[in-house]
Amino acid sequence: MITGKNCIAGKFKADGNVEFRTVDPKKNVQNSTVHIEATSDEIEAAVEEAWSAFKIYRKMPGKMRAEFLNAIADEILALDKVLVDTYILESGLPEGRAIGERGRTVFQLRSFAELIANDDWRENTFDAAQPDRKPMPKDDLRKTMIPLGPVAVFGASNFPLAYSTAGGDTASALAAGCPVVVKAHPMHAGTNELVALAIVKAAEKTGMPQGVFSSINGGVQAGVDLVTNPKIKAVGFTGSIGGGRALFDLGTKREEPIPVFAEMGSINPVIMSATAISKRGNELAKTYAGSITLGTGQFCTNPGLLLTIKTADTEQFVQNLAKETIAIAPQSMLHPNIKKGYLKKGEDVLSQDGVEVVAKYEGELNPNDAASVIASVSGEAFLKNPKMHQEVFGPFSMVVQCKNEAELIQIIDGLEGQLTGTLIAEKDDDLNLVEIVDSLQNRVGRIIYNGVPTGVEVCPSMQHGGPYPASTDSRFTAVGTHSIKRWVRPISYQSFPMELLPDHLKK
């Protein structure tokens, strides 16, 4: 079923001669299918087809696009075992994670289908004419949201389904009326092709224009060709700060700049009060060991930084956290290159002055397994060295023990933008929780109280984005139905005859 070809407006093609294979990270061997990178002509054709489709697709009623999204969900489910097996083969993630992520992908598609079944999401406004108003008459004004145009979506390494081919970016863009060209993540090219086939089948069954979806294989140059094509009007990306910033710069330097919505790095600070640690330190150690190692730490919301005030109880907590963390069996990372990055970033942070390795998993590891690490440092040392702020993508977390509340707040205020911030506290806490929350809300997109940051609920109230470098535009979310707002813009119609207005503005 997997051909290794590119999907260009519903047709699978492979005109290029650059080959690559995905990797089975558990066995540390290449998988058998040979995939072909798209040529520049194939990328150009995909965008041209998307542009042609946009002229039709943007005018389709929401109910028709909703049928398309629901059909995609149905076709993904119909892939059944072959999709799950391919996902596992290319990611090293367990079957339960594959099934769970497939469920989330389907839920996202159906959520957007439900959203666009009526036009409330467009936030239409109507201001009636007042021809007799003095001293100047007022014209009739009506405002709505319209789609931007073809969107380029970059598949994510850590979510082969939910943030990739038919993931949140694609689902929300298609819901908005924007055709999509996906650049498949090379680690998950087979998974991508299966999902691309599901989208193509759904498009055919629901009568969508041919160029509404395409998917290409390729490396850096393919991404550059896609983002710089003048008929691409927006970009969705989930990944590293370096990759997201490079795409953002490409988008802004175009003759016609376009928005690049990149969700990037985050260390997700967790503030733990000494009172909370004193009352339930053992419970917190176990809970956070699970959160730090969940999915081998390969979540953008992984708690990579724990802040507390140094006491005898907090010092014991650090030891307990370390013990609980390294007691959890190591798991495979997504790819040998991700394992290399984990080792390099971890060594870089651990080599900084004042950083202590509290515990590191020292047992036997398979080639791409990740050894979990808990480190500790003083608040004073952390404040002096921004290199300690960098994300270590994997089961790694650093505890910063501050001398007092003032130092803790100074650290929060000095952090780069983050996706999440968490506050672990008690009702009778000694900390000034209001001041801490005030500091946190200026640095993060979501604040969690007495919970863990790992786990992102797909719903309207979810904010998955934050101040740079967590994302390139903190006003928008990459998760939940409000993420549709990234792919639309407002337009007003003034003094228009009723017959020329869009149907959803006629009343």
ABEGO torsion letter per residue (X at the ends): XBAGBBBBGGBBBBABABBBBBBBAAAGBBBABBBBBBBAAAAAAAAAAAAAAAAAAAABBAAAAAAAAAAAAAAAAAAEAAAAAAAAAAAGBBAAAAAAAAAAAAAAAAAAAAAAABAAAAGBBBBBBBAABOABBBBBBBBBBBBAEBBBBBBBAABAAAABAABAAAAAAAAAGBBBBBBBBAAAAAAAAAAAAAAAAAAAAAGBBAAABBBBBEBAAAAAAAAABAABABBBBBEBAAAAAAAAAAAAABABBBBBBBBBBBAGBBBBBAAAAAAAAAAAAAAAAAAAABGGGABAABBABBBBBBBAAAAAAAAAAAAAAAABBBBBBABAAAAAAAAAAAAAAAABBGBBBABBBABBBBAABBBBBBBBBBAAAAAABAAAABBBBEBBBBBBBBABAAAAAAAAAABBBBABBBBBBBAABABBAAAAAAAAAAABABBBBGBBABEBBBBAABBBEBBOAABABAABBABEAAAAAAABBBBBBBGBBAAABBAAABX
